[in-house]
């Protein structure tokens, strides 16, 4: 609750006011049957029209005031709950932005989406219920019981016997229903994962004509969600018939004993009518109370999931040295000293005993078979992951001694999987430097061999890109992403197989432009192309997470069998 109160305290004025508004509304509702009894017993039974008009006027005025106060309460409570949900969603989103790759992997993307949407909506409903019904239900119950006791304490014994029975029913039903609320959210996660995967890979699905398979997979997960929701609903809906059974039995008993009292003169007709009205108010308050409890029970499962994210400390954070020393990357030298790395709880290392040094301004090609941990190795430089053993140094200083902002600002990456965002091409390139001028953007695009095809679009740099850049080709995406990285003018540039979708000639032009624009930048290129390797100052060849060979192209031609195999495989016979 402490985390929620940090948000809710912004609206403490409304939170303080709503209980008074609720109390006023309840008072206006519960006093009406009391006035009705007076009208029946003292007005209608005696034919006193003035008395009827007097108390009738009171009832109308109180009803209008109650309606106005209730509308005011609805407005305030809705504003608080919606604003709370918005603020909590923003807080959760900001928290997710601090997560490293391992943290995201731990929760899964689909689960985080569900927590940001469905789970927060349920918590938001709790705030709405708390400010509108949580106080209303017990207050109405208390007031109704008060008037019942005031009318006839003997008939009130029937109600006193019914309330504990109702409380037991509510407790049993909610206790059995709660485990299903948790399972419902887990099934929503699973369904979202299937939908997300299908939409991301829709081109693959259609290319392999697997629509029927995907539909069946979705149907299975959707049916599982349906079944668990039905189970939860079946348990909950049994509560209302039980409430009605007990209350209807109570009403029958009250009519029987109350009728006998009216006949004997121990109770007036108006009092019996108002007594029945109060019994209905008791029923309504108990139903409201059960709805409040159910809402809280369902939201508690969602709250647990949201707090799980909020309470998770990012696995990669600035070290005290990185914060205190305020070091800057000025040259871009890179060194690995006996580095080993293991993913999460994996039993085996992905990288073993990696050692090398790259000087400022050098271009190093990194090659190796699929799965040899090339991408894993370069991701250790900007601390996307932390090493398991050994050290990664930039400018002869451990990367942990830099702030994450400094590392990510001075180390540019063009990832293996190129991602673009919904927006214009200009906006996407300016991700590299939001303050860059148009001339700088154009220069970076020309260097990445992207300018010509961009100008081929009707709107040029203002061309809108769909989600993930669906309306440009793979090679065009790679070149836009390369321009984005170049615009940052990093000290270290990592190209993770980022030109695999462009032809060799275009790649060579990009390489020449890189040398011209960033002649003092250290460049690491993951590649399978022998032409790119031969243009590098140094080549590192990985094999199963270990360095197989390292040196200049000429040196490797003489002493690396793996390099010769790569070279010979790409020669035209």
FIVEX-135796 format. One record per residue (C-alpha): x negated, y, z; residue number from 1. Coordinates in pm, whole numbers. Each point is the difference from the previous one (the first is absolute). Layout:
[[X, Y, Z], NUM]
...
//
This chain:
[[0, 0, 0], 1]
[[-294, 232, 57], 2]
[[-76, 7, -374], 3]
[[365, 69, -81], 4]
[[26, 272, 264], 5]
[[-292, 184, -162], 6]
[[234, 49, -296], 7]
[[330, 37, 186], 8]
[[-126, 272, 235], 9]
[[8, 239, -296], 10]
[[379, -30, 21], 11]
[[35, 4, 380], 12]
[[241, 296, -16], 13]
[[250, -208, -194], 14]
[[-70, -307, 214], 15]
[[80, 199, 316], 16]
[[318, 148, -152], 17]
[[152, -320, -146], 18]
[[80, -169, 337], 19]
[[208, 303, 100], 20]
[[180, -3, -334], 21]
[[66, -374, 31], 22]
[[129, 44, 355], 23]
[[237, 277, -113], 24]
[[128, -217, -287], 25]
[[58, -298, 232], 26]
[[183, 219, 250], 27]
[[230, 131, -273], 28]
[[79, -356, -112], 29]
[[54, -155, 343], 30]
[[217, 277, 144], 31]
[[260, -30, -278], 32]
[[174, -318, 132], 33]
[[17, 165, 344], 34]
[[189, 296, -147], 35]
[[215, -239, -204], 36]
[[106, -180, 320], 37]
[[103, 334, 152], 38]
[[201, 93, -309], 39]
[[184, -336, 4], 40]
[[64, -19, 375], 41]
[[54, 367, 87], 42]
[[123, 140, -332], 43]
[[180, -258, -212], 44]
[[156, -191, 291], 45]
[[140, 322, 148], 46]
[[66, 184, -328], 47]
[[-230, 289, 100], 48]
[[-93, 146, -342], 49]
[[-214, 277, 149], 50]
[[-211, -258, 180], 51]
[[-37, -200, -324], 52]
[[-99, 315, -193], 53]
[[-251, 104, 266], 54]
[[-190, -329, 14], 55]
[[46, -56, -373], 56]
[[-177, 332, -58], 57]
[[-278, -109, 233], 58]
[[-42, -322, -202], 59]
[[-19, 187, -333], 60]
[[-256, 253, 130], 61]
[[-214, -272, 157], 62]
[[17, -206, -323], 63]
[[-115, 295, -212], 64]
[[-282, 82, 242], 65]
[[-104, -366, 13], 66]
[[-3, -19, -380], 67]
[[-214, 314, -31], 68]
[[-245, -121, 265], 69]
[[-19, -344, -166], 70]
[[-79, 157, -340], 71]
[[-274, 206, 166], 72]
[[-141, -315, 160], 73]
[[10, -189, -332], 74]
[[-192, 280, -171], 75]
[[-271, 16, 269], 76]
[[-38, -377, 36], 77]
[[-18, -50, -379], 78]
[[-264, 272, -30], 79]
[[-208, -153, 281], 80]
[[19, -356, -132], 81]
[[-77, 89, -362], 82]
[[-286, 230, 100], 83]
[[-136, -265, 237], 84]
[[9, -263, -276], 85]
[[-179, 236, -240], 86]
[[-268, 88, 255], 87]
[[-53, -364, 103], 88]
[[-28, -106, -364], 89]
[[-260, 272, -60], 90]
[[-191, -105, 313], 91]
[[-1, -362, -112], 92]
[[-108, 94, -353], 93]
[[-286, 213, 134], 94]
[[-108, -293, 216], 95]
[[-4, -233, -300], 96]
[[-221, 247, -185], 97]
[[-267, -53, 267], 98]
[[-1, -377, -52], 99]
[[-289, -171, -172], 100]
[[38, -278, -256], 101]
[[-6, -274, 270], 102]
[[277, 178, 194], 103]
[[223, 20, -307], 104]
[[-68, -368, -72], 105]
[[97, -92, 358], 106]
[[350, 151, -27], 107]
[[59, -49, -375], 108]
[[129, 277, -225], 109]
[[359, -126, -16], 110]
[[25, -17, 380], 111]
[[-127, 357, 35], 112]
[[258, 118, -253], 113]
[[278, -171, 201], 114]
[[-125, 158, 322], 115]
[[-6, 345, -163], 116]
[[356, -35, -129], 117]
[[231, -263, 148], 118]
[[-153, -19, 347], 119]
[[-15, 377, 51], 120]
[[360, 33, -117], 121]
[[106, -237, 278], 122]
[[-197, 197, 260], 123]
[[152, 321, -135], 124]
[[346, -151, 53], 125]
[[-88, -59, 366], 126]
[[-65, 371, 46], 127]
[[333, 78, -166], 128]
[[179, -253, 220], 129]
[[-183, 120, 311], 130]
[[105, 361, -50], 131]
[[355, -80, -107], 132]
[[122, -325, 158], 133]
[[-244, -124, 264], 134]
[[123, 248, 260], 135]
[[355, 11, -136], 136]
[[69, -372, 61], 137]
[[-90, -15, 374], 138]
[[153, 343, 67], 139]
[[327, -101, -162], 140]
[[-5, -328, 194], 141]
[[-60, 183, 329], 142]
[[265, 265, -67], 143]
[[258, -257, -114], 144]
[[-63, -213, 309], 145]
[[29, 314, 217], 146]
[[344, 84, -140], 147]
[[106, -366, 20], 148]
[[-85, -6, 371], 149]
[[179, 333, 44], 150]
[[317, -138, -159], 151]
[[18, -339, 176], 152]
[[-278, -179, 183], 153]
[[184, -335, -2], 154]
[[24, -17, -381], 155]
[[-365, 111, -14], 156]
[[-95, -337, 152], 157]
[[89, -162, -333], 158]
[[-249, 225, -175], 159]
[[-258, -65, 273], 160]
[[25, -371, -75], 161]
[[-23, 48, -378], 162]
[[-310, 225, -16], 163]
[[-252, -253, 142], 164]
[[128, -265, -243], 165]
[[-48, 242, -289], 166]
[[-352, 86, 120], 167]
[[-97, -370, 7], 168]
[[131, -50, -355], 169]
[[-199, 301, -126], 170]
[[-319, -123, 169], 171]
[[26, -357, -138], 172]
[[78, 109, -356], 173]
[[-281, 257, -18], 174]
[[-254, -236, 157], 175]
[[72, -259, -270], 176]
[[7, 260, -277], 177]
[[-326, 184, 74], 178]
[[-243, -264, -144], 179]
[[187, 20, -329], 180]
[[-55, 376, -24], 181]
[[-377, -60, -7], 182]
[[40, -272, -263], 183]
[[214, 228, -218], 184]
[[-278, 259, -20], 185]
[[-256, -270, -84], 186]
[[222, -126, -283], 187]
[[37, 358, -129], 188]
[[-381, 19, -9], 189]
[[-18, -320, -203], 190]
[[266, 115, -245], 191]
[[-173, 336, -47], 192]
[[-327, -181, -70], 193]
[[162, -205, -277], 194]
[[161, 310, -156], 195]
[[-320, 204, 20], 196]
[[-212, -276, -153], 197]
[[247, -51, -282], 198]
[[25, 370, -89], 199]
[[-378, 50, 10], 200]
[[-58, -304, -222], 201]
[[309, 40, -220], 202]
[[-210, 4, -319], 203]
[[-159, -330, 92], 204]
[[339, -147, 84], 205]
[[140, 98, -338], 206]
[[-315, -101, -189], 207]
[[23, -354, 138], 208]
[[382, -7, -20], 209]
[[27, -74, 373], 210]
[[310, 207, 71], 211]
[[203, -308, 96], 212]
[[-270, -114, 243], 213]
[[-14, 345, 162], 214]
[[380, 15, 23], 215]
[[5, -337, 176], 216]
[[-275, 112, 239], 217]
[[190, 319, 77], 218]
[[327, -190, 46], 219]
[[-160, -237, 251], 220]
[[-134, 288, 212], 221]
[[323, 196, -35], 222]
[[203, -303, 109], 223]
[[-228, -48, 301], 224]
[[61, 363, 101], 225]
[[375, -45, -54], 226]
[[9, -313, 217], 227]
[[-186, 158, 291], 228]
[[216, 314, -18], 229]
[[315, -215, 2], 230]
[[-127, -191, 305], 231]
[[-71, 323, 184], 232]
[[335, 147, -106], 233]
[[193, -312, 102], 234]
[[-139, 25, 350], 235]
[[74, 370, 26], 236]
[[353, -9, -144], 237]
[[104, -256, 262], 238]
[[-38, 277, 257], 239]
[[296, 206, -122], 240]
[[261, -282, 10], 241]
[[-122, -86, 350], 242]
[[38, 365, 108], 243]
[[348, 13, -148], 244]
[[99, -329, 161], 245]
[[-96, 119, 347], 246]
[[153, 345, -45], 247]
[[323, -133, -154], 248]
[[32, -244, 289], 249]
[[-51, 291, 235], 250]
[[266, 206, -178], 251]
[[251, -287, 25], 252]
[[-71, -29, 371], 253]
[[37, 376, 48], 254]
[[330, 6, -191], 255]
[[130, -288, 209], 256]
[[-101, 130, 340], 257]
[[42, 369, -96], 258]
[[350, -67, -136], 259]
[[98, -165, 326], 260]
[[-134, 303, 189], 261]
[[203, 237, -221], 262]
[[315, -203, 68], 263]
[[-69, 2, 373], 264]
[[-78, 374, -2], 265]
[[-365, -40, 95], 266]
[[-119, 142, -335], 267]
[[144, 257, -239], 268]
[[44, -59, -375], 269]
[[-240, 278, -98], 270]
[[-265, -138, 234], 271]
[[30, -346, -161], 272]
[[-34, 154, -348], 273]
[[-306, 202, 101], 274]
[[-143, -309, 175], 275]
[[23, -193, -328], 276]
[[-164, 292, -183], 277]
[[-288, -7, 246], 278]
[[-31, -376, -50], 279]
[[-41, 65, -372], 280]
[[-262, 264, 79], 281]
[[-181, -257, 211], 282]
[[12, -239, -299], 283]
[[-133, 273, -229], 284]
[[-278, 92, 242], 285]
[[-105, -364, 36], 286]
[[-1, -45, -378], 287]
[[-205, 319, -35], 288]
[[-235, -126, 272], 289]
[[-42, -334, -178], 290]
[[-72, 185, -327], 291]
[[-261, 211, 180], 292]
[[-162, -309, 149], 293]
[[2, -178, -339], 294]
[[-151, 303, -169], 295]
[[-272, 13, 264], 296]
[[-60, -375, -27], 297]
[[-36, 14, -379], 298]
[[-215, 309, 18], 299]
[[-225, -150, 268], 300]
[[-123, -254, -256], 301]
[[-66, 283, -246], 302]
[[-159, 213, 271], 303]
[[-241, -280, 85], 304]
[[-109, -15, -365], 305]
[[-42, 378, -30], 306]
[[-192, 27, 328], 307]
[[-221, -286, -115], 308]
[[-121, 225, -282], 309]
[[-21, 315, 211], 310]
[[-196, -184, 272], 311]
[[-246, -154, -244], 312]
[[-335, 172, 11], 313]
[[-164, 25, -345], 314]
[[-277, -256, -29], 315]
[[-222, 257, -173], 316]
[[-34, 335, 175], 317]
[[-260, 270, 34], 318]
[[-273, -103, 243], 319]
[[-110, 244, 273], 320]
[[-321, 53, -197], 321]
[[196, 73, -316], 322]
[[212, 258, 177], 323]
[[-270, 162, 216], 324]
[[-290, 23, -245], 325]
[[202, 130, -296], 326]
[[-247, -153, -246], 327]
[[23, 77, -371], 328]
[[-88, -212, -302], 329]
[[-247, 207, -201], 330]
[[-192, -242, -222], 331]
[[192, -325, -51], 332]
[[-259, -268, 70], 333]
[[156, -337, 89], 334]
[[-158, -282, 197], 335]
[[128, -338, 119], 336]
[[-199, -157, 282], 337]
[[72, -369, 50], 338]
[[374, 56, -39], 339]
[[253, -278, 52], 340]
[[377, 40, -13], 341]
[[299, -217, 83], 342]
[[369, 79, -62], 343]
[[213, -6, 314], 344]
[[16, -347, 152], 345]
[[-164, -172, -297], 346]
[[-239, -278, 98], 347]
[[-260, 78, -267], 348]
[[-176, 322, -98], 349]
[[93, 167, -326], 350]
[[-347, 163, -6], 351]
[[-320, -146, 145], 352]
[[-330, 174, 75], 353]
[[27, 275, -262], 354]
[[-300, 236, -12], 355]
[[-90, 261, -263], 356]
[[-66, 372, -38], 357]
[[122, 244, -265], 358]
[[-172, 336, -39], 359]
[[171, 332, -68], 360]
[[123, 33, -357], 361]
[[-56, -365, -90], 362]
[[255, -197, -199], 363]
[[40, -356, 119], 364]
[[204, -267, -176], 365]
[[154, -273, 216], 366]
[[86, -326, -173], 367]
[[102, -350, 94], 368]
[[267, -262, -48], 369]
[[361, 58, 103], 370]
[[26, -34, 378], 371]
[[-364, 78, 68], 372]
[[106, 291, 230], 373]
[[-112, 290, -221], 374]
[[300, 218, 94], 375]
[[-33, -99, 364], 376]
[[-360, 118, 5], 377]
[[62, 348, -143], 378]
[[302, 53, 230], 379]
[[-237, -10, 297], 380]
[[-173, 320, -115], 381]
[[293, 240, 65], 382]
[[102, -211, 305], 383]
[[319, -137, -147], 384]
[[-112, -300, 204], 385]
[[-266, -22, 271], 386]
[[-288, -245, -24], 387]
[[4, -311, 217], 388]
[[-380, 2, 37], 389]
[[-279, 227, -117], 390]
[[15, 364, -107], 391]
[[110, 206, -299], 392]
[[-189, 329, -23], 393]
[[59, 314, -204], 394]
[[-284, 254, -2], 395]
[[-183, -226, 250], 396]
[[285, 34, 249], 397]
[[251, -268, 100], 398]
[[336, 64, -168], 399]
[[160, -20, 345], 400]
[[-187, 320, 89], 401]
[[204, 193, -257], 402]
[[361, 105, 38], 403]
[[240, -192, -223], 404]
[[101, 329, -164], 405]
[[-363, 68, -95], 406]
[[-48, -352, -140], 407]
[[318, 10, -203], 408]
[[-67, 355, -120], 409]
[[-356, -67, -121], 410]
[[52, -357, -129], 411]
[[221, -25, -306], 412]
[[162, -330, -99], 413]
[[175, -118, -311], 414]
[[162, -320, 120], 415]
[[34, -324, -190], 416]
[[377, 44, 6], 417]
[[69, 349, -129], 418]
[[295, 169, 169], 419]
[[170, 318, -114], 420]
[[277, 189, 173], 421]
[[331, 134, -120], 422]
[[-71, 352, -125], 423]
[[-183, 172, -283], 424]
[[-338, -105, -137], 425]
[[-140, 328, 132], 426]
[[127, -76, 353], 427]
[[-150, -349, -15], 428]
[[-344, 122, -106], 429]
[[8, 277, 264], 430]
[[20, -268, 267], 431]
[[-378, 10, -32], 432]
[[-5, 369, 97], 433]
[[333, 180, 63], 434]
[[-176, 338, -25], 435]
[[-164, -65, -337], 436]
[[69, 240, -286], 437]
[[159, -116, -324], 438]
[[-336, 42, -174], 439]
[[-161, -238, 250], 440]
[[280, -252, -49], 441]
[[-43, 24, -377], 442]
[[-378, -48, 31], 443]
[[47, -313, 213], 444]
[[258, -137, -245], 445]
[[-235, 58, -293], 446]
[[-282, -177, 185], 447]
[[230, -296, 65], 448]
[[104, -5, -368], 449]
[[357, 76, 104], 450]
[[47, 351, -141], 451]
[[79, -103, -358], 452]
[[276, -247, 80], 453]
[[144, 236, 264], 454]
[[29, 276, -259], 455]
[[168, -253, -228], 456]
[[301, 2, 231], 457]
[[267, 262, -70], 458]
[[-43, 163, 343], 459]
[[-377, -54, 26], 460]
[[-121, 20, 359], 461]
[[358, 65, 116], 462]
[[114, -339, -126], 463]
[[195, -179, 273], 464]
[[-125, -342, 103], 465]
[[236, -265, 130], 466]
[[-65, -201, 315], 467]
[[-349, -150, -26], 468]
[[-52, 156, -342], 469]
[[237, -236, -180], 470]
[[18, 222, -308], 471]
[[-375, -8, -78], 472]
[[-221, -289, -107], 473]
[[-249, -181, 221], 474]
[[-296, 174, -162], 475]
[[167, 340, 32], 476]
[[68, -66, 370], 477]
[[-365, -88, 53], 478]
[[-118, 319, -166], 479]
[[241, 220, 199], 480]
[[-121, -167, 321], 481]
[[-362, 54, -107], 482]
[[71, 369, -65], 483]
[[156, 20, 346], 484]
[[-319, -137, 157], 485]
[[-229, 222, -209], 486]
[[191, 312, 103], 487]
[[-109, -60, 359], 488]
[[-369, 23, -103], 489]
[[-97, -264, 255], 490]
[[-351, -77, 125], 491]
[[72, -370, -50], 492]
[[231, -131, -272], 493]
[[129, -360, 3], 494]
[[153, -133, -320], 495]
[[165, -336, 68], 496]
[[34, -152, -347], 497]
[[173, 326, -86], 498]
[[-64, -7, -375], 499]
[[103, -360, -67], 500]
[[301, 115, -204], 501]
[[-195, 237, -230], 502]
[[-217, -92, -294], 503]
[[-380, -14, 22], 504]
[[-51, 322, -197], 505]
[[234, 198, 226], 506]
[[-168, -147, 305], 507]
[[-342, 113, -122], 508]
[[132, 352, -61], 509]
[[139, 6, 355], 510]
[[-337, -117, 133], 511]
[[-183, 274, -191], 512]
[[239, 262, 136], 513]
[[-47, -134, 351], 514]
[[-377, 42, -33], 515]
[[49, 355, -126], 516]
[[258, 115, 255], 517]
[[-128, -187, 303], 518]
[[-371, -39, -67], 519]
[[-86, -2, 372], 520]
[[291, -227, 100], 521]
[[-70, -357, 103], 522]
[[218, -229, -212], 523]
[[96, -362, 72], 524]
[[178, -176, -285], 525]
[[165, -340, 35], 526]
[[1, -140, -351], 527]
[[-10, -315, -208], 528]
[[-129, 177, -314], 529]
[[-364, -55, -85], 530]
[[-23, 340, -176], 531]
[[94, 176, 322], 532]
[[-250, -207, 198], 533]
[[-283, 81, -242], 534]
[[68, 374, 29], 535]
[[-34, -16, 381], 536]
[[-316, 72, 198], 537]
[[48, -313, 205], 538]
[[222, -308, -1], 539]
[[123, -199, 298], 540]
[[145, -343, -76], 541]
[[215, -162, 266], 542]
[[77, -368, 28], 543]
[[248, -124, 261], 544]
[[-55, 300, 228], 545]
[[-381, -4, -17], 546]
[[-250, 186, -217], 547]
[[-111, -236, -274], 548]
[[-240, 243, -164], 549]
[[-79, 371, -10], 550]
[[-218, 224, -215], 551]
[[-21, 190, -327], 552]
[[153, -150, -316], 553]
[[-345, -99, -128], 554]
[[-98, -159, 331], 555]
[[320, -203, 17], 556]
[[-42, -113, -358], 557]
[[-326, -161, 110], 558]
[[92, -145, 339], 559]
[[382, -35, 32], 560]
[[168, -299, -158], 561]
[[346, 136, 86], 562]
[[-73, 332, -172], 563]
[[-125, -182, -310], 564]
[[320, -204, -7], 565]
[[207, 321, 10], 566]
[[-218, 153, -270], 567]
[[14, -300, -232], 568]
[[374, -47, 45], 569]
[[66, 348, -141], 570]
[[-231, -18, -302], 571]
[[154, -41, -340], 572]
[[-128, -311, -168], 573]
//
